[in-house]
Amino acid sequence: MKCLRILLTLTLLTVFCNVNAQQETQSAKDETLVGQFQELERKSGNYRANGIRYEVVKVGDLYRIKGNIFDSINTANATIKDLSSTITSNKAEIEDLNSKLQETTTNLKNVTEEKDSMSFFGALVSKGTYKLILWGIILGLMLFLLFFIYKYRNSNFLTHQAKTALADLEKEYEQHRRRSLEREQKISRQLQDELNRQKNK
């Protein structure tokens, strides 16, 4: 009885080890298409008939590999289609981003130009040009002021000269009038004296 139990245990262990080994072998199989073709070549046999060598392949294995090939092709096509769709959407997104970038660049350029420009009588001019115009106006006004001061001084000098000349002329005129008056009085006296003398004669 004890021997029977040991024998039964050994048998079960052997069966279990074989099943386990087969499962490990099957799980270790290469499931890629290349591995499947290699397995098909290993399982296929050959024979000669009429001097021609023939290879024998199980139709079931051939159909299984064929189905796997079509599945792989369909999966690859689906992946290609998904990738093409993704590429198309990415291209559209890139174009949209490029247009937004171009618009942002244009806006930034406009803002920079506005920042670096000043409004002068409604027209945008660069800060350098604005400063040049402003300093030109200031210089023109200063030249005009200097010209005005020169003209004023010249005018003032001429007015002073004219006043001095007028005062001199008035003085001279007064002297001339006084002399004329004295001469007239003198002549009048002489005339009176002469008339008096004539009367007395």
C-alpha positions in Angstrom: 0.0 0.0 0.0 2.8 2.3 0.9 4.5 1.6 -2.4 1.3 2.2 -4.3 1.0 5.6 -2.6 4.6 6.5 -3.5 4.1 5.3 -7.1 0.9 7.4 -7.4 2.7 10.4 -6.0 5.6 10.0 -8.4 3.2 9.6 -11.4 1.3 12.7 -10.4 4.5 14.7 -10.0 5.8 13.5 -13.4 2.6 14.4 -15.1 2.5 17.7 -13.4 6.1 18.5 -14.3 5.5 17.5 -18.0 2.4 19.7 -18.2 4.2 22.5 -16.6 7.2 22.1 -19.0 4.9 22.1 -22.0 3.2 25.3 -20.8 6.5 26.9 -20.3 7.6 25.8 -23.7 4.4 27.1 -25.3 4.7 30.4 -23.4 8.3 30.7 -24.4 7.3 30.4 -28.1 8.0 33.4 -30.3 4.6 34.8 -31.2 5.9 37.2 -33.8 5.3 36.5 -37.5 9.0 35.5 -37.9 8.7 33.1 -35.0 5.5 31.6 -36.3 7.1 31.0 -39.8 10.1 29.4 -38.1 7.7 27.1 -36.1 5.9 26.3 -39.3 9.1 25.4 -41.0 10.1 23.2 -38.1 6.8 21.4 -38.1 6.6 20.9 -41.9 7.8 17.7 -43.4 8.9 16.7 -46.9 8.8 13.8 -49.3 9.9 12.9 -52.8 7.6 11.8 -55.6 8.7 11.4 -59.2 12.0 12.9 -58.4 10.5 16.2 -57.1 10.8 17.2 -53.5 7.6 18.4 -51.8 7.2 20.3 -48.5 4.2 19.3 -46.4 2.6 22.0 -44.3 -0.6 21.6 -42.2 -3.3 23.7 -43.7 -4.6 24.7 -40.3 -1.2 26.1 -39.3 -1.0 27.9 -42.7 -4.5 29.4 -42.2 -3.6 30.4 -38.7 -0.4 32.2 -39.9 -2.4 33.8 -42.8 -5.0 35.1 -40.3 -2.3 36.4 -38.1 -0.6 38.1 -41.1 -3.9 39.8 -42.1 -4.5 40.8 -38.5 -1.0 42.3 -38.3 -1.6 44.1 -41.6 -5.0 45.4 -40.5 -3.5 46.5 -37.2 -0.6 48.2 -39.1 -3.1 49.9 -41.5 -5.2 51.1 -38.5 -2.1 52.4 -36.8 -1.0 54.1 -40.1 -4.5 55.6 -40.4 -4.4 56.8 -36.8 -0.9 58.2 -37.2 -1.9 59.9 -40.5 -4.9 61.4 -38.7 -2.7 62.5 -35.9 -0.1 63.9 -38.3 -2.9 65.8 -40.2 -4.3 67.2 -36.9 -0.8 68.1 -35.7 -0.1 69.8 -39.1 -3.3 71.8 -38.7 -2.4 72.7 -35.1 1.1 73.7 -36.1 -0.3 75.9 -38.9 -2.7 77.4 -36.5 0.1 78.0 -34.0 2.3 79.4 -36.7 -0.4 81.9 -37.8 -1.0 82.8 -34.1 2.8 83.2 -33.7 2.9 85.4 -36.8 0.0 87.5 -35.5 1.7 87.8 -32.1 5.0 88.7 -33.8 3.2 91.4 -35.8 1.4 92.7 -32.7 4.7 92.7 -30.8 6.4 94.6 -33.6 3.5 97.1 -33.7 3.6 97.6 -29.9 7.4 98.0 -30.1 7.1 100.5 -32.9 4.4 102.4 -30.9 6.6 102.2 -27.8 9.7 103.5 -29.7 7.6 106.1 -31.5 5.9 109.4 -30.6 2.8 110.9 -32.1 3.6 114.1 -33.9 0.6 115.9 -35.4 -1.2 112.6 -35.7 1.8 110.8 -37.4 3.9 108.2 -35.7 7.6 109.1 -35.8 10.5 107.4 -34.1 11.8 108.8 -30.9 15.1 109.9 -32.6 13.2 111.8 -35.3 10.9 113.2 -32.7 13.8 114.5 -30.6 15.4 115.9 -33.8 12.2 117.8 -34.7 11.8 119.0 -31.1 15.4 120.2 -30.8 15.0 121.8 -34.3 11.9 123.7 -33.1 13.7 124.7 -29.9 16.7 125.9 -31.8 14.5 127.7 -34.3 12.7 129.5 -31.5 16.0 130.4 -29.8 17.3 131.8 -33.1 14.0 133.7 -33.5 14.4 135.0 -29.9 18.0 136.0 -30.5 16.9 137.8 -33.7 14.1 139.5 -31.8 16.5 140.6 -29.1 19.0 141.9 -31.7 16.2 143.8 -33.5 14.9 145.1 -30.2 18.4 146.3 -29.1 19.0 147.8 -32.5 15.7 149.5 -32.4 16.3 150.7 -28.9 19.7 152.0 -29.9 18.2 153.8 -33.0 15.4 155.2 -30.8 18.0 156.4 -28.3 20.0 157.9 -31.1 16.9 159.5 -32.5 16.0 160.9 -29.1 19.5 162.2 -28.6 19.5 163.7 -32.1 16.0 165.2 -31.4 17.2 166.7 -28.1 20.2 168.1 -29.8 18.0 169.5 -32.6 15.6 170.9 -30.1 18.5 172.5 -28.2 19.9 173.9 -31.4 16.5 175.0 -32.4 16.0 176.7 -29.1 19.3 178.4 -29.4 18.5 179.4 -33.0 15.1 180.8 -31.9 16.7 182.7 -29.0 19.3 184.1 -31.3 16.6 185.0 -33.9 14.5 186.6 -31.2 17.5 188.5 -29.9 18.4 189.6 -33.4 14.8 190.6 -34.0 14.7 192.5 -30.8 18.0 194.1 -31.7 16.7 195.0 -35.2 13.5 196.3 -33.6 15.5 198.5 -31.2 17.6 199.7 -34.0 14.6 200.4 -36.1 13.0 202.2 -33.1 16.1 204.1 -32.5 16.3 205.0 -36.1 12.7 206.1 -36.1 13.3 208.1 -33.0 16.2 209.8 -34.6 14.3 210.5 -37.7 11.6 212.0 -35.5 14.0 214.1 -33.6 15.5 215.6 -36.8 
